[in-house]
Amino acid sequence: MIAGIPWWVLAMVVFILFSGYMALRAMKAEQEMEQKFIEQEGQKYMDRIDDAKKRKQSVSS
């Protein structure tokens, strides 16, 4: 017993805190991956718009 608290209770508190930390870390990593995906898709969209503008200008010229 540490300070009147059984060791297994302290171990459970440590594991709960560690689990929370790992969950936050996983959420952050997932958000970063999602942001990269969104940026890639946005770039593809902008490239398509630019290509359409170039085709339109070449047709009208």
C-alpha positions as CSV (number, residue, x, y, z in Angstrom):
1,M,0.0,0.0,0.0
2,I,1.2,3.5,-0.9
3,A,-0.3,6.3,1.1
4,G,-3.1,4.0,2.2
5,I,-4.1,3.2,-1.4
6,P,-3.6,-0.4,-2.7
7,W,-1.0,-0.7,-5.5
8,W,-3.4,-2.0,-8.0
9,V,-5.6,1.1,-7.7
10,L,-2.6,3.3,-8.5
11,A,-1.7,1.0,-11.4
12,M,-5.2,1.3,-12.8
13,V,-5.1,5.1,-12.6
14,V,-1.7,5.1,-14.4
15,F,-3.2,2.8,-17.1
16,I,-6.2,5.0,-17.5
17,L,-4.1,8.1,-17.9
18,F,-1.8,6.3,-20.4
19,S,-4.9,5.1,-22.4
20,G,-6.2,8.7,-22.5
21,Y,-2.8,10.0,-23.8
22,M,-2.7,7.3,-26.5
23,A,-6.2,8.1,-27.6
24,L,-5.4,11.8,-27.9
25,R,-2.3,11.0,-29.8
26,A,-4.2,8.7,-32.2
27,M,-6.9,11.4,-32.7
28,K,-4.2,14.0,-33.6
29,A,-2.5,11.6,-36.1
30,E,-5.9,10.8,-37.7
31,Q,-6.7,14.6,-38.0
32,E,-3.3,15.2,-39.7
33,M,-3.9,12.3,-42.2
34,E,-7.4,13.7,-42.9
35,Q,-6.1,17.2,-43.5
36,K,-3.4,15.9,-45.9
37,F,-6.1,14.0,-47.8
38,I,-8.3,17.1,-48.0
39,E,-5.4,19.1,-49.3
40,Q,-4.6,16.5,-51.9
41,E,-8.2,16.4,-53.1
42,G,-8.3,20.2,-53.2
43,Q,-5.2,20.3,-55.3
44,K,-6.6,17.8,-57.8
45,Y,-9.8,20.0,-58.0
46,M,-7.8,23.1,-58.6
47,D,-5.7,21.4,-61.3
48,R,-8.9,20.3,-63.1
49,I,-10.2,23.9,-63.0
50,D,-6.9,25.2,-64.4
51,D,-7.0,22.6,-67.2
52,A,-10.6,23.5,-68.0
53,K,-9.6,27.2,-68.2
54,K,-6.6,26.4,-70.5
55,R,-8.8,24.3,-72.8
56,K,-11.4,27.1,-72.9
57,Q,-8.8,29.7,-73.8
58,S,-7.2,27.5,-76.5
59,V,-10.6,26.8,-78.0
60,S,-11.7,30.5,-78.0
61,S,-8.3,31.7,-79.4
